[in-house]
């Protein structure tokens, strides 16, 4: 998965709705107009300061989505490196055993 696959605005909208909150409620918390909140819902990426304020308001760690993605990618890289190392060991053994 890549960061392009995380549509943060859509996820924020889901959390707002799941929490039973209105767009007006979030607009009030963020000190902005409802149209700005709808604009946030359409965004694929968002300023970290704004995301922090939204995380506080909704009591949800949106940053964890990205942290988990980093960990998943690191694990994928580690698994790929281990596969390559195992293949190299197998080639070496085959070359030695001729």
N, C-alpha and C positions, 0 to 999 in steps of 0.2 A: 504494500500500500504506500502511496505517496501523499504528500500534503495536499496535492491537487484533488485527491479523492475525499478530503475532509471539506465539506461545505459548511463552514462554521456558522454562517447566518441561518441556514436551515436547522442546524442543531440547536441554536439559540431559540429559534421559534418553537421547536418541539418542546424544549424545556419550559418556555413561558407557558405554552398551552397545557402541558402536563401538570404544571404547578397551579393551574387554575387562575393564572394571572391574565390581565388584559394588556393590550398594546399601550393603552393609556397609563396603566400602572407603571410599566417599564419606562415609558417616556417621562413620567413624573420623577422616577428614581434617577434617570440620566439627565434630567433638566433639559429636555429637548422636545420637539414636536413629534406627534405620532408618525408623521411622514418619514422622519429620520429613523424611527424604529423599523418601519417597513423597509427602508433602505438597508438597514443592518441585516435584516432577514435575507436579503438578496445577495449579500456579500460572500465571496468564497474565502476572503481573508479579512483580517481586522487588526486595527492598531492594538498593541498589547495593553496599553493603558485603559482603553475602552473595554477590552475583553476582561481585564481585571475588575473593573467596576461592575460589569454584567455578572461576572462570577460571584462577586460579593452579593449582589442583589438577589440572584437566583440560588445562592448557596450551593453552587456547583462548580467544580474545578474543570473549566474548559481547557486549561493548559495541560491537564492530564491526558487529553486526547492526543496531543502532540508528543508528550513524553512517552506514552505507550507506543506510539508509532516509531519513535527513535529506538526504543528497546526492541521492538519487533524487527526492525531493520538490522540492528546490531546482531541479533540472534540469527537472522537469515545469513548475514555475512560470515558469522562464526561457523555455521553449519556448512556453508559453501567452502570455506577454507579447510575445514576438516575433511570434506569429501575430496578436495584436491590433494591434500596431504596423504590420505589413504590411497588414492590412485597412484601417487608418486611412489609410495612405499611398495605397492604391488608391482609397479614397473621395475623398480630396483631389484626386488626379489626375483622377478622373471628374468631379468638380465643376468643376475648372479647364477641362477639355476640353469640358465641357458636352454 
